């Protein structure tokens, strides 16, 4: 990926090539007098207008600071409204916690640490509808991991529909995916029992943004904006 920053209109631009870990590999300062002006691009690239949303980025950084074990995407066989989808999700979590409590030999429920976001969209303004579904991450003590994964799949499939459960990869961007709807009017994240996990992320999210190599230089102190991106 290469970020393009226009230094002054019609004069020059700075291109920073980045790898998938967002580490800056090379930086070029180009203008029309530079020999082989376009030769620094080894292969065709596509210009894209990219919106950078600091709120979403900071939510993602915060969520990524927790040691999640699984990331899930869960859908419904039937179309559900917001209220029924919420009820079904909390019932699913209640049943999962009660099952883990039995395995742990304790009464009531075994607290599962999780963060969950419902995604849905009604049709209108040229947008196609998106049926209600969930994206969530969760964690349990290591000795309950296998049971939690198996039981979560069985409970959701039996009562609701399909579910995809993957091992959480801290560098895979899953936490940032949960934050993709931050700023939307209907965005709401549910998180419970985070006190059972050790937070290892930055204490000051805005301060961390100033040194994050993923954040374009000209957005480090901005609240929102768009940047021109060249994607290989």
C-alpha positions in Angstrom: 0.0 0.0 0.0 1.2 3.5 -0.7 -0.1 6.6 0.8 0.0 9.8 -1.3 0.2 13.2 0.4 0.0 16.2 -1.9 2.5 18.7 -0.7 1.3 21.6 -2.9 -1.0 21.5 -5.8 0.7 20.7 -9.1 4.1 20.6 -7.5 4.9 17.3 -5.8 3.8 14.5 -3.6 5.2 12.2 -1.1 4.6 8.4 -1.5 5.2 6.1 1.4 5.2 2.4 0.6 4.0 0.2 3.4 3.8 -3.6 3.9 0.9 -5.5 5.4 2.1 -4.8 9.0 1.9 -1.0 8.1 5.6 -0.5 8.6 6.9 2.2 6.3 9.5 0.7 4.0 10.4 3.5 1.5 9.5 7.1 1.1 9.8 9.1 -2.1 9.4 12.8 -2.7 8.3 13.2 -6.3 7.8 16.2 -8.6 7.7 16.7 -12.3 11.5 17.3 -12.5 12.3 13.9 -10.9 13.9 11.5 -13.4 11.7 8.5 -14.2 8.8 10.2 -12.3 6.7 7.1 -12.3 9.4 4.4 -12.3 9.2 4.0 -8.5 6.0 2.1 -8.9 7.0 -1.5 -9.7 3.5 -2.6 -10.8 0.2 -1.1 -11.7 -1.7 0.5 -8.8 -5.2 1.7 -8.3 -6.1 5.1 -6.9 -8.7 5.0 -4.1 -10.2 7.7 -1.9 -10.0 6.4 1.6 -11.8 7.8 4.6 -9.9 7.7 7.9 -12.1 7.7 11.0 -10.0 8.2 14.2 -12.9 7.1 16.4 -13.1 3.8 14.6 -9.4 3.4 14.8 -9.2 4.2 18.5 -12.1 1.8 19.3 -10.2 -0.9 17.4 -7.0 -0.2 19.2 -8.8 -0.4 22.5 -10.5 -3.7 21.8 -7.3 -5.1 20.4 -5.7 -4.5 23.8 -7.5 -7.5 25.3 -6.4 -11.1 25.0 -9.3 -12.5 23.0 -9.3 -16.2 22.1 -12.0 -16.4 19.5 -13.6 -14.2 16.9 -17.1 -15.1 15.6 -19.6 -14.1 12.9 -23.2 -15.4 13.7 -26.2 -15.2 11.4 -29.9 -16.1 11.6 -32.0 -18.5 9.6 -34.9 -16.1 9.8 -35.0 -12.4 9.5 -35.1 -10.8 12.9 -35.7 -7.2 14.0 -33.2 -5.5 16.3 -35.0 -6.3 19.6 -35.4 -10.0 18.8 -31.8 -10.3 17.6 -30.6 -8.8 20.9 -32.8 -11.1 23.0 -31.5 -14.1 21.1 -27.9 -13.1 21.5 -28.1 -12.6 25.3 -30.1 -15.8 25.6 -27.3 -17.6 23.7 -24.6 -16.1 26.0 -26.7 -17.0 29.1 -26.9 -20.6 28.0 -23.2 -20.7 27.2 -22.3 -19.3 30.7 -24.6 -21.8 32.4 -23.0 -24.7 30.5 -19.5 -23.6 31.5 -20.6 -23.2 35.1 -21.5 -26.9 35.1 -18.1 -27.8 33.7 -16.4 -25.6 36.3 -18.6 -27.1 39.1 -20.1 -23.7 40.2 -23.6 -22.5 40.5 -25.4 -20.1 38.3 -23.2 -18.8 35.4 -19.5 -18.7 34.5 -18.7 -15.2 33.3 -17.5 -15.1 29.7 -15.6 -12.0 28.7 -16.9 -10.7 25.4 -17.5 -7.7 23.1 -20.2 -7.9 20.5 -21.6 -5.7 17.7 -24.8 -6.3 15.8 -24.7 -5.3 12.1 -27.9 -4.6 10.2 -29.2 -2.2 7.6 -32.6 -1.4 6.2 -33.0 -0.8 2.5 -33.1 2.8 1.3 -31.2 5.5 -0.5 -29.8 3.1 -3.0 -28.4 0.7 -0.3 -29.4 -2.9 -0.2 -30.6 -4.3 3.1 -28.3 -6.3 5.4 -30.0 -8.9 7.7 -29.2 -8.7 11.4 -26.1 -10.6 12.4 -23.4 -10.5 15.0 -19.6 -10.0 15.1 -18.1 -10.8 18.5 -14.9 -11.8 20.3 -14.8 -13.7 23.6 -12.4 -15.3 26.0 -12.5 -17.8 28.9 -9.9 -19.5 31.1 -7.6 -21.7 29.0 -8.9 -24.9 30.5 -12.4 -24.0 29.3 -11.5 -22.9 25.7 -12.2 -26.2 23.9 -15.6 -26.6 25.6 -16.6 -23.0 25.1 -15.8 -23.2 21.4 -17.7 -26.5 20.9 -20.7 -25.5 23.0 -21.0 -22.0 21.4 -21.2 -23.6 18.0 -23.8 -26.1 19.1 -26.0 -23.6 20.9 -26.0 -21.0 18.2 -26.6 -23.5 15.4 -29.4 -25.2 17.2 -31.3 -22.0 18.1 -30.4 -19.4 15.6 -28.6 -20.2 12.4 -24.9 -20.4 11.2 -21.9 -19.4 13.1 -18.2 -19.1 12.2 -15.8 -19.4 15.1 -12.1 -18.7 14.4 -9.1 -18.5 16.7 -8.4 -14.8 17.4 -5.3 -13.5 15.7 -4.0 -10.3 17.6 -2.4 -8.9 14.4 -5.3 -10.0 12.1 -7.4 -6.8 12.5 -10.4 -8.6 14.0 -10.9 -6.1 16.8 -10.8 -3.2 14.2 -13.5 -5.0 12.2 -15.8 -4.9 15.2 -15.3 -1.1 15.2 -16.1 -0.5 11.6 -19.6 0.9 12.3 -18.4 3.5 14.9 -20.0 6.8 14.1 -23.1 5.3 12.6 -26.3 6.3 14.3 -27.2 2.7 15.3 -23.8 1.6 16.4 -23.8 -0.1 19.8 -21.2 -2.4 21.3 -22.0 -4.7 24.1 -19.1 -5.8 26.3 -19.2 -7.7 29.6 -16.8 -9.1 32.1 -13.8 -7.3 30.7 -12.5 -7.0 34.3 -11.6 -10.7 34.0 -9.1 -9.9 31.3 -5.8 -8.0 31.5 -5.7 -5.0 29.3 -2.4 -4.5 27.5 -3.3 -1.7 25.1 -2.4 2.0 25.3 -3.8 4.0 28.2 -4.2 7.1 26.1 -5.7 6.2 22.7 -5.3 9.7 21.2 -1.6 9.9 22.2 -1.1 6.4 20.7 -2.5 7.6 17.4 0.3 10.1 17.1 2.9 7.4 16.8 0.9 4.7 15.1 2.5 3.8 11.7 -0.9 3.0 10.3 -2.2 6.5 10.7 -1.3 8.9 7.8 0.9 11.8 9.0 -1.6 14.4 8.0 -4.3 12.8 10.1 -2.5 12.3 13.3 -4.2 15.3 15.0 -7.4 15.2 12.9 -10.9 14.1 14.0 -11.9 12.9 10.6 -11.0 13.2 6.9 -10.2 11.5 3.6 -6.9 10.6 2.0 -5.9 9.5 -1.5 -4.5 6.0 -1.4 -2.8 3.9 -4.1 -3.4 0.2 -3.7 -1.2 -2.4 -5.4 
